[in-house]
Amino acid sequence: MSELTQLEQRLAAVERELAELKARSPSQRLGNPWKRMQGMLANEPLVDEWQQAMEAYRQQKDAEDRRP
């Protein structure tokens, strides 16, 4: 068996093992954790309050930056 053939076989074996490991990884089984959390605070009043406070803070900082 030629050296090139041996290398090709080893590479194919590594690729199969990598594919198996990827398939068993938690991210593959469970999906993207950020997507699972999407919308979980949609009806939370504190989130709206927080967003308003952040917007007010941004406006304040923008105004400060525009001062000479």
N, C-alpha and C positions, 0 to 999 in steps of 0.2 A: 504494500500500500504506500502510495507516495506521501510525502510530507504535506503537500497541499491538500490532499484528500483527508488526511488526519486532522489538519487545522479546520477544514470545512466541517467535519463531523463534530469536532469539539465546539466550534462556534454554534452550530445548530443545537447542540445539547445545552449550551449556556442560554441561548435564546428561548428554548423550551422551558428551562428552569425559571428564567426571569418572567416569562409569561405566567407561569404557575404562581410565582410569588406575588405578582401584581394582582392576579385574580383572587388571592387569599387575603390581600391587604384590607384593613378596616375601611379605608376610604372607598374601596370598590364595593364592599358589602353594604356600607351604611350611606354612601353618597356624600356629597359636600355638606359639612356640618353647618356652614353659613346658610345654605339653602333650607336646611331643616329648621333653622331658627327664624326664617323669614316670616314676618307677619305676626309673630308671637306677642308683640307689644302694640298691635294695631288699635286696640280699644283701651289703652292705658292712658288715663288723663295726665299722669305725671310726664309722659313723653311729650305731649303737646305743650305743657308748661315749660319743660326743659328746652324744647325747640324755640319757643318764644323768647326765653331768656338768652339763648345763644344768639338769636338774631339781633336782639337789643344790644348785646355785648359787641357783636360784629359791627353794628352801626356806630356804636360809641367809639370803637377803636379806629374805624375808618375816618370818622370825624376828627379824631385826635391826629391822625396821620396827615390830614389835609391842612392842619394849622401850620402857619409859618414858623 
